[in-house]
């Protein structure tokens, strides 16, 4: 008996496809509005207290990075410049 009712579901969906699509579109719009409200509107309505802390420039860290780059560049410049024969000729 239940198997007979389950087999009717695709036929009912196909017969009333337009109305089911309208219902699904309406549900999608409602879900989208809920997400819009939760993540955009309600966040903008709340009072946020931001503390402004200016970014600090760390000179030591910058100099260590520059020194490492310079060391790598020196290694590449001082590497052997051998001309190897092309294996594809």
PyMOL commands that set and color helices and strands:
alter all, ss='L'
color gray80, all
select helices_A, chain A and resi 2-15+17-45+59-77
alter helices_A, ss='H'
color red, helices_A
deselect
rebuild
show_as cartoon
